[in-house]
Amino acid sequence: MKIAIIRLSAIGDIVFSLIAAALIKQKYESAHITWIVDKRFEEVVKNSPFVDEVVALELKPFSFAAAVSAVKKLKSLGKFDVVYDLQGLIKSALVGCFVDSPTKIGFSYGSAREGIASFFYTKRVVSDYQKNIVERYIDLLGFGSATGKPKLIGYSDRAKDKINIFLSKNKKNILINMSASKPNKIYPWEKISEVAAAFSGENVMILGGEAASLPDMGLDEIKALVSSSDLVIGGDTGITHMAWAMNVPSITIFGATPAKRNAFETDINRLLYIDEAVDAKKLDYEDFSIVRIEPQEVVRAARGLL
């Protein structure tokens, strides 16, 4: 069985959507899964144990030549038994148009981020947009469960070798992620510094931001670093969410984004949030309510996980 999965962006969304590839492989062990992704994010998918082929498309900056090249690449992939569009955008649905398959499955008009995308599918699945994203992917597949999830993300041996110098063999390795696509997703340094101070006896590594203790890294190295950490702390961002995908303990701090929707909480993946009733389609990027979460709450959760 040949299956194509379309999830073009971004890091966190791709991280969570990898559960779909794992569930497909569990149900159809011999399935060949091709993942179609924006080239900027292909490293997130590479080396996943559940993805057989990664097809990266040059989508930004947009140009006619790039569009023609993308269409040619998609048409050269051959025929698939089914295509799943996990993104629900007009852009991702259009990508699916150029993949040869009799069955194209996506979210219904009311369930997709951009309802018009649903017109391009042969099967439309209803799943409340405000519902947890992992549960939405399971709805789209029509089978599976996130319980007992395997490790979804992989990385190269080269990346592992490069990050070993930052790790301690005698102390707990705590990775604090200060990078994010939006400023209001970052837990401010004046608060996270108190968290870091509470664990001064451990190996605290800061990724991103003005107080970074780690150098700039590619996604392959970041995946290896997350996998090797004893605890990851950060805002609602892709790098923080990688911990969930690798079964690494984590604390994800939310303010203006919906915690119960945007992440999947487990015994080792804790969510701290102000308001879980945030409308996922009406995000306020001027909302910096994340600052209302006190460092003591983060420290308490961290000590429990460590």
KOLVEX-167422 format. One record per residue (C-alpha): residue number from 0; residue in three letters; x, y, z. Coordinates in nm, 2 decimals, decimal comma, always signed. Layout:
! residues N
+------+------+--------+--------+--------+
! gufi ! seti !      x !      y !      z !
+------+------+--------+--------+--------+
!  NUM !  ALA !      X !      Y !      Z !
...
+------+------+--------+--------+--------+
END
This chain:
! residues 306
+------+------+--------+--------+--------+
! gufi ! seti !      x !      y !      z !
+------+------+--------+--------+--------+
!    0 !  MET !  +0,00 !  +0,00 !  +0,00 !
!    1 !  LYS !  +0,13 !  +0,34 !  -0,10 !
!    2 !  ILE !  +0,02 !  +0,63 !  +0,12 !
!    3 !  ALA !  +0,10 !  +1,00 !  +0,09 !
!    4 !  ILE !  +0,08 !  +1,24 !  +0,38 !
!    5 !  ILE !  +0,07 !  +1,61 !  +0,32 !
!    6 !  ARG !  +0,18 !  +1,83 !  +0,62 !
!    7 !  LEU !  +0,38 !  +2,12 !  +0,48 !
!    8 !  SER !  +0,45 !  +2,32 !  +0,79 !
!    9 !  ALA !  +0,54 !  +2,42 !  +1,06 !
!   10 !  ILE !  +0,77 !  +2,25 !  +1,31 !
!   11 !  GLY !  +0,52 !  +2,18 !  +1,59 !
!   12 !  ASP !  +0,24 !  +2,09 !  +1,36 !
!   13 !  ILE !  +0,46 !  +1,84 !  +1,18 !
!   14 !  VAL !  +0,59 !  +1,70 !  +1,51 !
!   15 !  PHE !  +0,23 !  +1,61 !  +1,63 !
!   16 !  SER !  +0,11 !  +1,49 !  +1,29 !
!   17 !  LEU !  +0,39 !  +1,23 !  +1,28 !
!   18 !  ILE !  +0,15 !  +1,03 !  +1,50 !
!   19 !  ALA !  -0,05 !  +0,96 !  +1,18 !
!   20 !  ALA !  +0,25 !  +0,79 !  +1,01 !
!   21 !  ALA !  +0,31 !  +0,57 !  +1,32 !
!   22 !  LEU !  -0,06 !  +0,47 !  +1,34 !
!   23 !  ILE !  -0,07 !  +0,38 !  +0,97 !
!   24 !  LYS !  +0,24 !  +0,17 !  +1,01 !
!   25 !  GLN !  +0,10 !  -0,01 !  +1,31 !
!   26 !  LYS !  -0,22 !  -0,09 !  +1,11 !
!   27 !  TYR !  -0,05 !  -0,16 !  +0,77 !
!   28 !  GLU !  +0,30 !  -0,28 !  +0,85 !
!   29 !  SER !  +0,40 !  -0,31 !  +0,48 !
!   30 !  ALA !  +0,27 !  +0,04 !  +0,39 !
!   31 !  HIS !  +0,51 !  +0,27 !  +0,21 !
!   32 !  ILE !  +0,46 !  +0,63 !  +0,35 !
!   33 !  THR !  +0,57 !  +0,93 !  +0,15 !
!   34 !  TRP !  +0,56 !  +1,26 !  +0,34 !
!   35 !  ILE !  +0,52 !  +1,59 !  +0,14 !
!   36 !  VAL !  +0,66 !  +1,89 !  +0,33 !
!   37 !  ASP !  +0,78 !  +2,25 !  +0,28 !
!   38 !  LYS !  +1,16 !  +2,23 !  +0,22 !
!   39 !  ARG !  +1,22 !  +2,46 !  +0,52 !
!   40 !  PHE !  +1,09 !  +2,19 !  +0,75 !
!   41 !  GLU !  +1,21 !  +1,87 !  +0,59 !
!   42 !  GLU !  +1,46 !  +1,80 !  +0,87 !
!   43 !  VAL !  +1,17 !  +1,75 !  +1,11 !
!   44 !  VAL !  +1,05 !  +1,45 !  +0,92 !
!   45 !  LYS !  +1,38 !  +1,31 !  +0,81 !
!   46 !  ASN !  +1,49 !  +1,00 !  +1,00 !
!   47 !  SER !  +1,15 !  +0,93 !  +1,14 !
!   48 !  PRO !  +1,12 !  +0,55 !  +1,18 !
!   49 !  PHE !  +0,77 !  +0,57 !  +1,02 !
!   50 !  VAL !  +0,83 !  +0,77 !  +0,71 !
!   51 !  ASP !  +0,99 !  +0,59 !  +0,41 !
!   52 !  GLU !  +1,03 !  +0,89 !  +0,18 !
!   53 !  VAL !  +1,04 !  +1,27 !  +0,22 !
!   54 !  VAL !  +0,94 !  +1,49 !  -0,07 !
!   55 !  ALA !  +1,04 !  +1,85 !  +0,00 !
!   56 !  LEU !  +0,88 !  +2,13 !  -0,20 !
!   57 !  GLU !  +1,03 !  +2,48 !  -0,25 !
!   58 !  LEU !  +0,72 !  +2,69 !  -0,15 !
!   59 !  LYS !  +0,87 !  +3,01 !  -0,02 !
!   60 !  PRO !  +0,94 !  +3,25 !  -0,17 !
!   61 !  PHE !  +0,67 !  +3,17 !  -0,42 !
!   62 !  SER !  +0,76 !  +3,19 !  -0,79 !
!   63 !  PHE !  +0,62 !  +3,05 !  -1,11 !
!   64 !  ALA !  +0,93 !  +2,85 !  -1,17 !
!   65 !  ALA !  +0,92 !  +2,70 !  -0,82 !
!   66 !  ALA !  +0,55 !  +2,61 !  -0,87 !
!   67 !  VAL !  +0,62 !  +2,44 !  -1,20 !
!   68 !  SER !  +0,91 !  +2,25 !  -1,04 !
!   69 !  ALA !  +0,68 !  +2,14 !  -0,75 !
!   70 !  VAL !  +0,41 !  +2,02 !  -0,98 !
!   71 !  LYS !  +0,66 !  +1,81 !  -1,18 !
!   72 !  LYS !  +0,80 !  +1,66 !  -0,87 !
!   73 !  LEU !  +0,45 !  +1,56 !  -0,74 !
!   74 !  LYS !  +0,35 !  +1,42 !  -1,07 !
!   75 !  SER !  +0,66 !  +1,20 !  -1,09 !
!   76 !  LEU !  +0,58 !  +1,03 !  -0,76 !
!   77 !  GLY !  +0,36 !  +0,77 !  -0,92 !
!   78 !  LYS !  +0,02 !  +0,65 !  -0,80 !
!   79 !  PHE !  -0,09 !  +0,63 !  -0,43 !
!   80 !  ASP !  -0,37 !  +0,43 !  -0,28 !
!   81 !  VAL !  -0,46 !  +0,72 !  -0,05 !
!   82 !  VAL !  -0,35 !  +1,07 !  +0,02 !
!   83 !  TYR !  -0,41 !  +1,23 !  +0,36 !
!   84 !  ASP !  -0,41 !  +1,61 !  +0,39 !
!   85 !  LEU !  -0,34 !  +1,68 !  +0,76 !
!   86 !  GLN !  -0,31 !  +2,05 !  +0,72 !
!   87 !  GLY !  -0,65 !  +2,16 !  +0,58 !
!   88 !  LEU !  -0,53 !  +2,47 !  +0,39 !
!   89 !  ILE !  -0,60 !  +2,56 !  +0,03 !
!   90 !  LYS !  -0,23 !  +2,54 !  -0,03 !
!   91 !  SER !  -0,20 !  +2,18 !  +0,10 !
!   92 !  ALA !  -0,52 !  +2,08 !  -0,08 !
!   93 !  LEU !  -0,38 !  +2,21 !  -0,40 !
!   94 !  VAL !  -0,06 !  +2,01 !  -0,35 !
!   95 !  GLY !  -0,28 !  +1,71 !  -0,32 !
!   96 !  CYS !  -0,44 !  +1,78 !  -0,65 !
!   97 !  PHE !  -0,11 !  +1,70 !  -0,83 !
!   98 !  VAL !  -0,07 !  +1,37 !  -0,64 !
!   99 !  ASP !  -0,21 !  +1,07 !  -0,84 !
!  100 !  SER !  -0,46 !  +0,89 !  -0,62 !
!  101 !  PRO !  -0,83 !  +0,79 !  -0,63 !
!  102 !  THR !  -0,87 !  +0,87 !  -0,26 !
!  103 !  LYS !  -0,79 !  +1,20 !  -0,11 !
!  104 !  ILE !  -0,89 !  +1,25 !  +0,25 !
!  105 !  GLY !  -0,91 !  +1,57 !  +0,45 !
!  106 !  PHE !  -1,11 !  +1,77 !  +0,69 !
!  107 !  SER !  -1,47 !  +1,88 !  +0,62 !
!  108 !  TYR !  -1,56 !  +2,24 !  +0,54 !
!  109 !  GLY !  -1,63 !  +2,33 !  +0,90 !
!  110 !  SER !  -1,34 !  +2,13 !  +1,04 !
!  111 !  ALA !  -1,05 !  +2,26 !  +0,82 !
!  112 !  ARG !  -0,85 !  +2,57 !  +0,89 !
!  113 !  GLU !  -0,96 !  +2,70 !  +0,55 !
!  114 !  GLY !  -1,29 !  +2,54 !  +0,46 !
!  115 !  ILE !  -1,25 !  +2,58 !  +0,08 !
!  116 !  ALA !  -0,97 !  +2,32 !  +0,10 !
!  117 !  SER !  -1,24 !  +2,05 !  +0,16 !
!  118 !  PHE !  -1,37 !  +2,09 !  -0,20 !
!  119 !  PHE !  -1,05 !  +1,92 !  -0,32 !
!  120 !  TYR !  -1,10 !  +1,59 !  -0,12 !
!  121 !  THR !  -1,29 !  +1,28 !  -0,22 !
!  122 !  LYS !  -1,36 !  +1,21 !  +0,15 !
!  123 !  ARG !  -1,42 !  +1,47 !  +0,41 !
!  124 !  VAL !  -1,39 !  +1,40 !  +0,79 !
!  125 !  VAL !  -1,57 !  +1,60 !  +1,05 !
!  126 !  SER !  -1,36 !  +1,69 !  +1,35 !
!  127 !  ASP !  -1,41 !  +2,00 !  +1,57 !
!  128 !  TYR !  -1,13 !  +2,25 !  +1,49 !
!  129 !  GLN !  -1,10 !  +2,33 !  +1,86 !
!  130 !  LYS !  -1,04 !  +1,96 !  +1,95 !
!  131 !  ASN !  -0,69 !  +1,84 !  +2,05 !
!  132 !  ILE !  -0,47 !  +1,82 !  +1,74 !
!  133 !  VAL !  -0,36 !  +1,47 !  +1,79 !
!  134 !  GLU !  -0,71 !  +1,35 !  +1,83 !
!  135 !  ARG !  -0,80 !  +1,54 !  +1,51 !
!  136 !  TYR !  -0,54 !  +1,34 !  +1,32 !
!  137 !  ILE !  -0,67 !  +1,02 !  +1,46 !
!  138 !  ASP !  -1,02 !  +1,13 !  +1,35 !
!  139 !  LEU !  -0,89 !  +1,18 !  +1,00 !
!  140 !  LEU !  -0,74 !  +0,84 !  +0,99 !
!  141 !  GLY !  -1,04 !  +0,67 !  +1,14 !
!  142 !  PHE !  -0,84 !  +0,44 !  +1,36 !
!  143 !  GLY !  -0,57 !  +0,43 !  +1,62 !
!  144 !  SER !  -0,49 !  +0,58 !  +1,96 !
!  145 !  ALA !  -0,21 !  +0,80 !  +2,10 !
!  146 !  THR !  -0,19 !  +0,58 !  +2,41 !
!  147 !  GLY !  +0,15 !  +0,40 !  +2,43 !
!  148 !  LYS !  +0,29 !  +0,62 !  +2,15 !
!  149 !  PRO !  +0,63 !  +0,51 !  +2,01 !
!  150 !  LYS !  +0,92 !  +0,75 !  +1,95 !
!  151 !  LEU !  +0,81 !  +0,95 !  +1,64 !
!  152 !  ILE !  +1,13 !  +1,15 !  +1,56 !
!  153 !  GLY !  +1,47 !  +1,04 !  +1,45 !
!  154 !  TYR !  +1,81 !  +1,21 !  +1,38 !
!  155 !  SER !  +2,14 !  +1,13 !  +1,23 !
!  156 !  ASP !  +2,45 !  +0,98 !  +1,40 !
!  157 !  ARG !  +2,63 !  +1,29 !  +1,29 !
!  158 !  ALA !  +2,39 !  +1,51 !  +1,49 !
!  159 !  LYS !  +2,43 !  +1,30 !  +1,80 !
!  160 !  ASP !  +2,81 !  +1,32 !  +1,78 !
!  161 !  LYS !  +2,79 !  +1,70 !  +1,75 !
!  162 !  ILE !  +2,57 !  +1,76 !  +2,05 !
!  163 !  ASN !  +2,75 !  +1,53 !  +2,29 !
!  164 !  ILE !  +2,99 !  +1,80 !  +2,40 !
!  165 !  PHE !  +2,69 !  +2,00 !  +2,55 !
!  166 !  LEU !  +2,57 !  +1,71 !  +2,77 !
!  167 !  SER !  +2,67 !  +1,61 !  +3,12 !
!  168 !  LYS !  +2,71 !  +1,25 !  +3,23 !
!  169 !  ASN !  +2,68 !  +1,33 !  +3,60 !
!  170 !  LYS !  +2,41 !  +1,59 !  +3,61 !
!  171 !  LYS !  +2,06 !  +1,62 !  +3,48 !
!  172 !  ASN !  +2,05 !  +1,78 !  +3,14 !
!  173 !  ILE !  +1,77 !  +2,04 !  +3,13 !
!  174 !  LEU !  +1,70 !  +2,21 !  +2,80 !
!  175 !  ILE !  +1,52 !  +2,55 !  +2,81 !
!  176 !  ASN !  +1,39 !  +2,66 !  +2,48 !
!  177 !  MET !  +1,36 !  +3,03 !  +2,43 !
!  178 !  SER !  +1,29 !  +3,04 !  +2,06 !
!  179 !  ALA !  +0,95 !  +3,07 !  +1,90 !
!  180 !  SER !  +0,77 !  +3,20 !  +1,59 !
!  181 !  LYS !  +0,58 !  +3,46 !  +1,79 !
!  182 !  PRO !  +0,71 !  +3,67 !  +2,08 !
!  183 !  ASN !  +0,40 !  +3,61 !  +2,29 !
!  184 !  LYS !  +0,48 !  +3,23 !  +2,29 !
!  185 !  ILE !  +0,81 !  +3,29 !  +2,48 !
!  186 !  TYR !  +0,82 !  +3,27 !  +2,85 !
!  187 !  PRO !  +1,02 !  +3,58 !  +2,94 !
!  188 !  TRP !  +1,38 !  +3,56 !  +3,05 !
!  189 !  GLU !  +1,33 !  +3,74 !  +3,38 !
!  190 !  LYS !  +1,10 !  +3,46 !  +3,48 !
!  191 !  ILE !  +1,28 !  +3,16 !  +3,32 !
!  192 !  SER !  +1,61 !  +3,28 !  +3,48 !
!  193 !  GLU !  +1,45 !  +3,20 !  +3,82 !
!  194 !  VAL !  +1,37 !  +2,85 !  +3,69 !
!  195 !  ALA !  +1,73 !  +2,81 !  +3,57 !
!  196 !  ALA !  +1,87 !  +2,93 !  +3,91 !
!  197 !  ALA !  +1,66 !  +2,68 !  +4,09 !
!  198 !  PHE !  +1,85 !  +2,41 !  +3,91 !
!  199 !  SER !  +2,20 !  +2,56 !  +3,92 !
!  200 !  GLY !  +2,34 !  +2,23 !  +4,03 !
!  201 !  GLU !  +2,23 !  +2,07 !  +3,71 !
!  202 !  ASN !  +2,34 !  +2,11 !  +3,34 !
!  203 !  VAL !  +2,10 !  +2,38 !  +3,23 !
!  204 !  MET !  +2,12 !  +2,45 !  +2,85 !
!  205 !  ILE !  +1,95 !  +2,76 !  +2,70 !
!  206 !  LEU !  +1,85 !  +2,74 !  +2,33 !
!  207 !  GLY !  +1,77 !  +3,07 !  +2,16 !
!  208 !  GLY !  +1,72 !  +3,42 !  +2,29 !
!  209 !  GLU !  +1,97 !  +3,67 !  +2,42 !
!  210 !  ALA !  +2,09 !  +3,45 !  +2,71 !
!  211 !  ALA !  +2,15 !  +3,15 !  +2,49 !
!  212 !  SER !  +2,43 !  +2,92 !  +2,62 !
!  213 !  LEU !  +2,41 !  +2,70 !  +2,31 !
!  214 !  PRO !  +2,52 !  +2,80 !  +1,96 !
!  215 !  ASP !  +2,29 !  +2,81 !  +1,66 !
!  216 !  MET !  +2,19 !  +2,46 !  +1,56 !
!  217 !  GLY !  +2,02 !  +2,29 !  +1,27 !
!  218 !  LEU !  +1,70 !  +2,09 !  +1,32 !
!  219 !  ASP !  +1,89 !  +1,76 !  +1,31 !
!  220 !  GLU !  +2,11 !  +1,87 !  +1,60 !
!  221 !  ILE !  +1,82 !  +2,01 !  +1,79 !
!  222 !  LYS !  +1,63 !  +1,68 !  +1,76 !
!  223 !  ALA !  +1,93 !  +1,49 !  +1,89 !
!  224 !  LEU !  +1,97 !  +1,74 !  +2,18 !
!  225 !  VAL !  +1,60 !  +1,71 !  +2,28 !
!  226 !  SER !  +1,62 !  +1,33 !  +2,27 !
!  227 !  SER !  +1,93 !  +1,34 !  +2,50 !
!  228 !  SER !  +1,78 !  +1,57 !  +2,76 !
!  229 !  ASP !  +1,63 !  +1,47 !  +3,09 !
!  230 !  LEU !  +1,38 !  +1,76 !  +3,07 !
!  231 !  VAL !  +1,27 !  +2,02 !  +2,82 !
!  232 !  ILE !  +1,10 !  +2,34 !  +2,92 !
!  233 !  GLY !  +0,96 !  +2,61 !  +2,68 !
!  234 !  GLY !  +0,66 !  +2,78 !  +2,53 !
!  235 !  ASP !  +0,41 !  +2,65 !  +2,28 !
!  236 !  THR !  +0,67 !  +2,59 !  +2,00 !
!  237 !  GLY !  +0,78 !  +2,31 !  +1,78 !
!  238 !  ILE !  +1,11 !  +2,25 !  +1,96 !
!  239 !  THR !  +0,94 !  +2,21 !  +2,29 !
!  240 !  HIS !  +0,69 !  +1,98 !  +2,14 !
!  241 !  MET !  +0,96 !  +1,75 !  +2,01 !
!  242 !  ALA !  +1,00 !  +1,62 !  +2,36 !
!  243 !  TRP !  +0,65 !  +1,47 !  +2,35 !
!  244 !  ALA !  +0,73 !  +1,30 !  +2,01 !
!  245 !  MET !  +1,05 !  +1,15 !  +2,17 !
!  246 !  ASN !  +0,89 !  +1,05 !  +2,50 !
!  247 !  VAL !  +1,12 !  +1,30 !  +2,69 !
!  248 !  PRO !  +0,98 !  +1,47 !  +3,00 !
!  249 !  SER !  +0,87 !  +1,83 !  +2,92 !
!  250 !  ILE !  +0,69 !  +2,13 !  +3,05 !
!  251 !  THR !  +0,51 !  +2,34 !  +2,79 !
!  252 !  ILE !  +0,41 !  +2,69 !  +2,90 !
!  253 !  PHE !  +0,10 !  +2,85 !  +2,74 !
!  254 !  GLY !  -0,05 !  +3,20 !  +2,74 !
!  255 !  ALA !  -0,24 !  +3,31 !  +2,44 !
!  256 !  THR !  -0,26 !  +2,97 !  +2,27 !
!  257 !  PRO !  -0,50 !  +2,68 !  +2,36 !
!  258 !  ALA !  -0,30 !  +2,43 !  +2,57 !
!  259 !  LYS !  -0,55 !  +2,15 !  +2,56 !
!  260 !  ARG !  -0,57 !  +2,17 !  +2,18 !
!  261 !  ASN !  -0,21 !  +2,25 !  +2,09 !
!  262 !  ALA !  -0,04 !  +1,98 !  +2,28 !
!  263 !  PHE !  -0,10 !  +1,63 !  +2,42 !
!  264 !  GLU !  -0,06 !  +1,60 !  +2,79 !
!  265 !  THR !  +0,09 !  +1,28 !  +2,94 !
!  266 !  ASP !  +0,23 !  +1,17 !  +3,28 !
!  267 !  ILE !  +0,57 !  +1,31 !  +3,16 !
!  268 !  ASN !  +0,46 !  +1,59 !  +2,94 !
!  269 !  ARG !  +0,30 !  +1,86 !  +3,15 !
!  270 !  LEU !  +0,11 !  +2,17 !  +3,03 !
!  271 !  LEU !  +0,10 !  +2,49 !  +3,23 !
!  272 !  TYR !  -0,15 !  +2,75 !  +3,10 !
!  273 !  ILE !  -0,36 !  +3,05 !  +3,19 !
!  274 !  ASP !  -0,68 !  +2,99 !  +2,99 !
!  275 !  GLU !  -0,76 !  +2,66 !  +2,81 !
!  276 !  ALA !  -1,07 !  +2,81 !  +2,63 !
!  277 !  VAL !  -0,87 !  +3,01 !  +2,38 !
!  278 !  ASP !  -1,02 !  +3,01 !  +2,03 !
!  279 !  ALA !  -0,76 !  +2,85 !  +1,80 !
!  280 !  LYS !  -0,90 !  +3,04 !  +1,50 !
!  281 !  LYS !  -0,88 !  +3,38 !  +1,67 !
!  282 !  LEU !  -0,54 !  +3,41 !  +1,83 !
!  283 !  ASP !  -0,44 !  +3,74 !  +1,97 !
!  284 !  TYR !  -0,06 !  +3,79 !  +1,91 !
!  285 !  GLU !  -0,07 !  +4,10 !  +2,14 !
!  286 !  ASP !  -0,17 !  +3,87 !  +2,43 !
!  287 !  PHE !  +0,13 !  +3,82 !  +2,66 !
!  288 !  SER !  -0,06 !  +3,65 !  +2,93 !
!  289 !  ILE !  +0,21 !  +3,38 !  +2,95 !
!  290 !  VAL !  +0,39 !  +3,62 !  +3,19 !
!  291 !  ARG !  +0,12 !  +3,54 !  +3,45 !
!  292 !  ILE !  +0,26 !  +3,20 !  +3,51 !
!  293 !  GLU !  +0,49 !  +3,22 !  +3,80 !
!  294 !  PRO !  +0,84 !  +3,06 !  +3,80 !
!  295 !  GLN !  +0,76 !  +2,87 !  +4,12 !
!  296 !  GLU !  +0,49 !  +2,68 !  +3,93 !
!  297 !  VAL !  +0,74 !  +2,58 !  +3,66 !
!  298 !  VAL !  +1,00 !  +2,48 !  +3,92 !
!  299 !  ARG !  +0,75 !  +2,27 !  +4,11 !
!  300 !  ALA !  +0,65 !  +2,09 !  +3,79 !
!  301 !  ALA !  +1,01 !  +2,04 !  +3,69 !
!  302 !  ARG !  +1,11 !  +1,89 !  +4,02 !
!  303 !  GLY !  +0,82 !  +1,65 !  +4,00 !
!  304 !  LEU !  +0,93 !  +1,53 !  +3,65 !
!  305 !  LEU !  +1,30 !  +1,50 !  +3,75 !
+------+------+--------+--------+--------+
END
